[in-house]
Amino acid sequence: MGSRATWLLASLLALSATMARAEQADPATVLVVANANNARSIALADYYMWKRAVPPQNRLLLSCDAADNADTCSLAFYNSNISAPIYAKIATLPRIDYIVLCRNLPVKITNTAGSVDSALAGKGTVKRDNPYYGGTPPFSSAATGVYLVTRLDGWSWGDAFGLVDRGQTHAGSGLFAFDMDPGKTTSFSYKFYNNLMSTANAAVAALGLPTVLDNTSTFIRPNAPLGGYISWGSNDSHYSATAYTGLVFAPGAIVETLVSTSASNVRYPGGGQSQISMLVRNGVAGIKGYVAEPMVDATARPQILFVRYAQGANLAESFYAASPYMAWKDVVLGDPLCAPYAP
């Protein structure tokens, strides 16, 4: 491990020793958004609100195309039919920190090649620094000027409803797996990210959680259920689709994969690279992906993501604290309040 990585690990361990465990977010700070033209989208919103005890006034229905493959909208539609009514609704409520988008709402904005979710979070469609990057919970929209946006979605309605159920777990468990690709040596950012996996592995192990770090050319499929997982996905030099689709997850598991278009097909199979919705089907509680090329520096930093989560931060806080940018390509699937390691 290089001196930079060693310094980073020391900083993280100091943080883990001093950071208080996260307090639980208030369900009244969650806005739940569904498609008014799709009965199952509305049912998903109502199911989530019932499970999380979100107040009934925190539901908003938008008029969008109800077809499963209608996952893209224009910038004009986004501005007039999605962001404007959402922000107007938020203005009528005492406090909103989190926005949950239910299946059958658009995922991608054609004009910007960005995601609806990240645009809503960053309150714009021009890439910007994330003011919550590296932050510690509890999250506050009033303090940061942004929102934490997640989505209940997947290749089927069962997958979307499953994210709600898996968000309810209160006992984090499972192995944290960090699958490096030693073949990634062509750029500084690739090598640096491999080093971050090593740093993250040491930091999570220091919290007393089981970990495995693989720095061989094998694309691994651990035998134990996973509580956290990160790899290069189909970008790995020795990617195995069999291993990827065979991954098994423990309750509350979260995942990041360093794949350029891993959220290009959130709602239906396809896409040229490994897709995050496959791992939703396999049982993850939360996962981050990208609707188009984000560049590797925009991906979630594992040494923040998994440490925050293991210390008790919720799913949304963990993913957003680890992500440098907003109004970009990002999509986070899962219940934002899922916090299996919280007290």
C-alpha positions as CSV (number, residue, x, y, z in Angstrom):
1,M,0.0,0.0,0.0
2,G,1.4,3.4,-1.0
3,S,2.0,6.3,1.3
4,R,-1.1,8.1,0.0
5,A,-3.3,5.1,0.7
6,T,-1.7,4.6,4.2
7,W,-2.5,8.2,5.1
8,L,-6.0,7.8,3.9
9,L,-6.5,4.7,5.9
10,A,-5.2,6.4,9.0
11,S,-7.6,9.3,8.5
12,L,-10.5,6.9,8.1
13,L,-9.7,5.0,11.2
14,A,-9.4,8.2,13.2
15,L,-12.8,9.2,11.8
16,S,-14.4,5.9,12.7
17,A,-13.1,6.2,16.2
18,T,-14.6,9.6,16.8
19,M,-17.7,9.7,14.6
20,A,-21.0,9.2,16.5
21,R,-23.3,6.6,15.1
22,A,-26.0,8.1,12.9
23,E,-29.4,9.1,14.3
24,Q,-32.4,7.7,12.4
25,A,-34.0,10.0,9.8
26,D,-37.6,11.1,10.3
27,P,-40.0,9.4,7.8
28,A,-41.7,12.8,7.6
29,T,-38.7,14.1,5.7
30,V,-39.3,11.7,2.8
31,L,-41.3,12.8,-0.3
32,V,-42.6,9.8,-2.3
33,V,-43.3,10.3,-6.0
34,A,-45.2,7.9,-8.3
35,N,-46.7,7.9,-11.8
36,A,-50.4,8.9,-11.7
37,N,-51.0,6.9,-14.9
38,N,-49.9,3.6,-13.5
39,A,-51.8,1.9,-10.8
40,R,-48.9,-0.3,-9.8
41,S,-46.6,2.7,-9.4
42,I,-49.2,4.2,-7.0
43,A,-49.5,0.9,-5.2
44,L,-45.7,0.8,-4.8
45,A,-45.7,4.4,-3.3
46,D,-48.5,3.5,-0.9
47,Y,-46.7,0.3,0.1
48,Y,-43.5,2.1,0.9
49,M,-45.3,4.8,2.8
50,W,-47.1,2.2,4.9
51,K,-43.9,0.3,5.6
52,R,-42.0,3.5,6.6
53,A,-44.9,5.4,8.2
54,V,-44.5,8.3,5.8
55,P,-47.2,10.9,6.3
56,P,-50.0,10.8,3.6
57,Q,-49.4,14.4,2.6
58,N,-45.9,13.4,1.5
59,R,-47.1,11.6,-1.6
60,L,-47.0,13.2,-5.1
61,L,-48.4,11.8,-8.3
62,L,-46.9,12.9,-11.7
63,S,-48.4,12.4,-15.1
64,C,-45.9,10.3,-17.1
65,D,-46.0,7.6,-19.7
66,A,-46.9,4.3,-18.0
67,A,-45.1,2.0,-20.3
68,D,-42.2,-0.1,-18.9
69,N,-39.8,1.0,-21.6
70,A,-40.7,4.7,-21.3
71,D,-37.6,5.4,-19.2
72,T,-36.4,8.5,-21.0
73,C,-37.8,12.1,-21.1
74,S,-36.8,15.3,-22.8
75,L,-35.2,18.2,-20.8
76,A,-38.4,20.2,-21.4
77,F,-40.6,17.5,-20.0
78,Y,-38.2,17.0,-17.0
79,N,-38.4,20.7,-16.2
80,S,-42.1,21.1,-16.6
81,N,-43.5,17.8,-15.5
82,I,-41.0,16.4,-13.0
83,S,-38.8,18.9,-11.3
84,A,-41.2,21.8,-11.2
85,P,-44.1,19.9,-9.4
86,I,-41.7,18.1,-7.1
87,Y,-40.0,21.3,-5.9
88,A,-43.4,23.0,-5.6
89,K,-44.7,20.1,-3.5
90,I,-41.6,20.3,-1.3
91,A,-42.3,24.0,-0.7
92,T,-45.7,23.1,0.9
93,L,-44.1,20.6,3.4
94,P,-42.3,21.5,6.7
95,R,-39.0,19.7,5.7
96,I,-37.9,17.3,3.0
97,D,-34.5,15.7,2.9
98,Y,-35.2,12.6,0.8
99,I,-37.0,12.0,-2.5
100,V,-38.1,8.4,-3.4
101,L,-39.0,7.8,-7.1
102,C,-41.3,4.8,-7.8
103,R,-41.1,2.6,-10.8
104,N,-42.4,3.9,-14.1
105,L,-41.0,7.4,-13.7
106,P,-38.4,8.4,-16.3
107,V,-34.8,7.6,-15.5
108,K,-32.8,9.4,-18.2
109,I,-32.9,12.9,-19.7
110,T,-32.2,12.8,-23.4
111,N,-30.8,16.3,-23.9
112,T,-28.2,16.0,-21.1
113,A,-27.5,12.3,-21.1
114,G,-27.9,12.6,-17.3
115,S,-30.2,11.0,-14.8
116,V,-33.5,12.4,-13.6
117,D,-32.5,11.3,-10.1
118,S,-29.1,13.2,-10.0
119,A,-30.7,16.3,-11.5
120,L,-33.4,16.4,-8.8
121,A,-30.8,15.8,-6.1
122,G,-28.5,18.6,-7.4
123,K,-31.4,20.9,-8.3
124,G,-30.1,21.4,-11.9
125,T,-28.9,19.6,-15.0
126,V,-25.3,20.9,-15.1
127,K,-22.7,18.8,-13.4
128,R,-21.7,20.2,-10.0
129,D,-19.8,19.3,-6.9
130,N,-21.8,17.4,-4.3
131,P,-21.9,19.6,-1.1
132,Y,-22.5,16.5,1.0
133,Y,-19.5,14.6,-0.4
134,G,-17.4,13.3,2.5
135,G,-20.2,14.4,4.9
136,T,-21.3,12.7,8.1
137,P,-24.9,12.1,9.1
138,P,-27.4,13.3,9.8
139,F,-28.1,14.8,6.4
140,S,-30.0,18.1,6.1
141,S,-31.3,19.6,2.9
142,A,-31.4,23.0,4.7
143,A,-27.7,22.8,5.4
144,T,-26.6,21.5,2.0
145,G,-29.1,23.0,-0.4
146,V,-29.6,19.6,-2.1
147,Y,-31.7,16.4,-1.7
148,L,-30.9,12.7,-1.5
149,V,-32.8,10.9,-4.2
150,T,-33.2,7.2,-4.5
151,R,-35.4,5.0,-6.7
152,L,-37.6,1.9,-6.1
153,D,-37.2,0.2,-9.5
154,G,-35.9,-2.9,-11.3
155,W,-36.6,-5.3,-14.1
156,S,-40.0,-6.2,-12.5
157,W,-42.5,-4.9,-10.1
158,G,-41.5,-7.7,-7.7
159,D,-37.9,-6.4,-7.8
160,A,-39.2,-2.9,-6.9
161,F,-41.4,-4.1,-4.1
162,G,-38.5,-6.3,-2.9
163,L,-36.4,-3.2,-2.4
164,V,-39.0,-1.9,0.0
165,D,-39.0,-5.1,2.0
166,R,-35.2,-5.4,2.1
167,G,-35.0,-1.8,3.4
168,Q,-36.7,-2.9,6.6
169,T,-33.9,-5.1,7.8
170,H,-32.4,-4.0,11.2
171,A,-29.5,-6.4,11.5
172,G,-26.6,-5.9,9.1
173,S,-24.6,-9.0,8.3
174,G,-22.6,-10.6,5.6
175,L,-19.1,-10.4,4.1
176,F,-17.7,-7.2,2.5
177,A,-16.0,-8.2,-0.7
178,F,-13.5,-5.9,-2.6
179,D,-12.7,-7.3,-6.0
180,M,-9.7,-5.5,-7.5
181,D,-8.6,-5.9,-11.1
182,P,-4.7,-6.0,-11.3
183,G,-5.0,-5.5,-15.0
184,K,-6.2,-1.9,-14.5
185,T,-2.8,-0.2,-15.0
186,T,-3.4,2.0,-18.0
187,S,-4.3,5.2,-16.1
188,F,-3.7,6.8,-12.7
189,S,-7.4,6.8,-11.9
190,Y,-7.7,3.0,-12.5
191,K,-4.7,2.3,-10.3
192,F,-5.9,4.8,-7.6
193,Y,-9.3,3.2,-7.5
194,N,-7.8,-0.3,-7.0
195,N,-5.8,1.2,-4.1
196,L,-9.1,2.7,-2.7
197,M,-10.5,-0.8,-2.6
198,S,-7.6,-2.0,-0.5
199,T,-8.0,1.0,1.8
200,A,-11.7,0.4,2.2
201,N,-11.1,-3.2,3.0
202,A,-8.8,-2.3,5.8
203,A,-11.1,0.3,7.2
204,V,-14.1,-2.0,7.2
205,A,-12.1,-4.8,8.8
206,A,-11.0,-2.3,11.5
207,L,-14.7,-1.9,12.4
208,G,-14.8,-5.6,13.2
209,L,-16.7,-6.7,10.1
210,P,-15.7,-9.7,7.9
211,T,-14.0,-8.8,4.6
212,V,-12.3,-10.3,1.7
213,L,-9.9,-8.4,-0.7
214,D,-9.1,-10.1,-4.0
215,N,-6.2,-8.7,-5.9
216,T,-5.8,-11.6,-8.3
217,S,-7.0,-11.8,-11.9
218,T,-10.0,-13.9,-10.9
219,F,-13.4,-12.3,-10.9
220,I,-14.6,-13.7,-7.6
221,R,-17.9,-15.1,-6.4
222,P,-17.6,-15.5,-2.6
223,N,-19.4,-18.5,-1.1
224,A,-20.7,-16.4,1.8
225,P,-23.7,-14.0,1.5
226,L,-22.4,-10.5,0.9
227,G,-23.1,-7.4,3.1
228,G,-21.2,-5.1,0.8
229,Y,-19.6,-5.6,-2.6
230,I,-17.6,-3.6,-5.1
231,S,-15.9,-4.7,-8.4
232,W,-15.2,-3.5,-11.9
233,G,-18.2,-5.5,-13.1
234,S,-18.1,-6.2,-16.8
235,N,-15.1,-3.8,-17.1
236,D,-13.0,-6.3,-15.2
237,S,-10.3,-7.8,-17.5
238,H,-11.5,-11.3,-16.4
239,Y,-15.2,-10.6,-15.9
240,S,-17.4,-13.7,-15.5
241,A,-21.1,-13.2,-16.1
242,T,-21.7,-16.5,-14.3
243,A,-20.0,-15.2,-11.2
244,Y,-21.7,-11.8,-11.4
245,T,-25.2,-13.3,-11.8
246,G,-24.4,-15.8,-9.1
247,L,-23.6,-13.3,-6.3
248,V,-25.7,-13.8,-3.2
249,F,-26.5,-11.0,-0.7
250,A,-27.3,-10.8,3.0
251,P,-30.1,-8.6,4.2
252,G,-29.2,-4.9,3.9
253,A,-26.4,-5.4,1.4
254,I,-25.1,-2.5,-0.7
255,V,-23.1,-2.5,-3.9
256,E,-21.1,-0.3,-6.2
257,T,-19.7,-1.5,-9.6
258,L,-17.3,0.6,-11.7
259,V,-19.3,0.2,-14.9
260,S,-20.0,3.1,-17.3
261,T,-23.6,2.2,-18.2
262,S,-24.7,0.0,-15.4
263,A,-28.0,1.8,-15.1
264,S,-28.7,2.2,-18.8
265,N,-31.3,-0.5,-18.5
266,V,-32.8,-0.2,-15.0
267,R,-36.3,-1.4,-16.0
268,Y,-35.7,-4.1,-18.6
269,P,-32.8,-6.4,-19.5
270,G,-30.3,-5.3,-22.0
271,G,-27.4,-2.9,-22.3
272,G,-23.9,-3.8,-23.3
273,Q,-22.5,-3.9,-19.8
274,S,-23.3,-5.5,-16.5
275,Q,-26.5,-4.0,-15.0
276,I,-27.3,-3.1,-11.4
277,S,-30.9,-4.4,-11.8
278,M,-29.5,-7.9,-12.1
279,L,-28.1,-7.5,-8.5
280,V,-31.4,-6.1,-7.3
281,R,-33.0,-9.3,-8.5
282,N,-30.3,-11.2,-6.6
283,G,-31.2,-9.5,-3.3
284,V,-29.3,-6.3,-2.7
285,A,-30.9,-3.6,-0.6
286,G,-29.1,-0.7,-2.3
287,I,-26.9,-0.2,-5.4
288,K,-25.5,2.7,-7.4
289,G,-25.2,2.8,-11.2
290,Y,-24.9,5.2,-14.1
291,V,-27.1,5.9,-17.1
292,A,-24.2,7.0,-19.3
293,E,-20.4,7.3,-19.0
294,P,-19.7,9.1,-15.7
295,M,-15.8,8.7,-15.8
296,V,-14.3,6.8,-12.9
297,D,-13.8,9.8,-10.7
298,A,-17.6,10.1,-10.4
299,T,-18.1,6.7,-8.9
300,A,-18.7,6.1,-5.2
301,R,-15.6,6.0,-3.1
302,P,-15.6,2.7,-1.3
303,Q,-13.6,3.9,1.7
304,I,-16.5,6.3,2.5
305,L,-19.5,4.3,1.3
306,F,-18.9,1.1,3.3
307,V,-17.5,2.8,6.4
308,R,-20.4,5.3,6.7
309,Y,-22.9,2.5,6.2
310,A,-21.2,0.2,8.7
311,Q,-21.2,3.0,11.2
312,G,-24.9,3.4,11.1
313,A,-25.6,5.9,8.3
314,N,-28.6,5.2,6.1
315,L,-28.4,4.0,2.6
316,A,-28.9,7.4,1.0
317,E,-26.4,9.2,3.3
318,S,-23.8,6.5,2.6
319,F,-24.0,6.6,-1.2
320,Y,-24.2,10.4,-1.5
321,A,-21.5,11.0,1.0
322,A,-19.3,8.8,-1.2
323,S,-20.2,10.5,-4.5
324,P,-18.3,13.6,-5.6
325,Y,-20.9,15.0,-8.0
326,M,-24.6,15.8,-8.5
327,A,-26.6,16.6,-11.6
328,W,-24.7,13.9,-13.4
329,K,-25.3,10.3,-14.4
330,D,-26.0,8.7,-11.0
331,V,-28.9,6.4,-10.0
332,V,-29.2,4.9,-6.5
333,L,-31.7,2.1,-6.1
334,G,-33.1,1.3,-2.7
335,D,-35.0,2.6,0.4
336,P,-33.1,5.8,1.5
337,L,-33.8,5.1,5.1
338,C,-32.4,1.6,5.1
339,A,-29.9,1.5,8.0
340,P,-29.2,-2.1,9.2
341,Y,-26.1,-1.1,11.2
342,A,-27.8,1.7,13.0
343,P,-28.3,1.2,16.8
